């Protein structure tokens, strides 16, 4: 595993050390946009999704630029932002900026962490970051979540599996291609990613 982010009060040394014990490498960078880009390209190289961390407010705003880059480059990255404490409804301060709207145009998935659904949110986020057209996902982490009770270990649902193509649609496509005189196929990088160049 590999984490990038700006190491401020939201990423204390204790968390970094605990991650190190689990084999997770934390890389501190000067700007959150760089963190998202670095994590996304790490994800591409390792056939997984990298993880970039940011604090709320301006940190999330900076991270959004890196998420936009990952969207256009089709690179898988999980963006994890500190967000306002649960129960706070007014958005008067920049630090309480709603991240879902900020990232909405470029992320494939958004979840606001809760103890009850944390495992499912993580599984779904990282499945979608790498499934199909890879791209960024956003997980908001309320700043008071550390005071909540954890869900029991092992809770959660099985990881999602990739969908299978509809045999009827494949048969229809085959008939159309066989009936064509000069068929042209335009295929993008998804063919390379799927290892289907020969086909």
Secondary structure, DSSP 8 states (H G I E B T S, - for coil): -EEEE--STTS-HHHHHHHHHTT-EEEE-S-HHHHHHHHHHHHHHHTS-EEEEE-TTHHHHHHHHHHHHHHHHT--EEEEEEE--TT-----SGGG--HHHHHTTT-S-EEE--TTTHHHHHHHHHHHHHSSS--EEEEEEETTGGGS----TT-S----------HHHHHHHHHHHHH-SS------HHHHHTT-S--
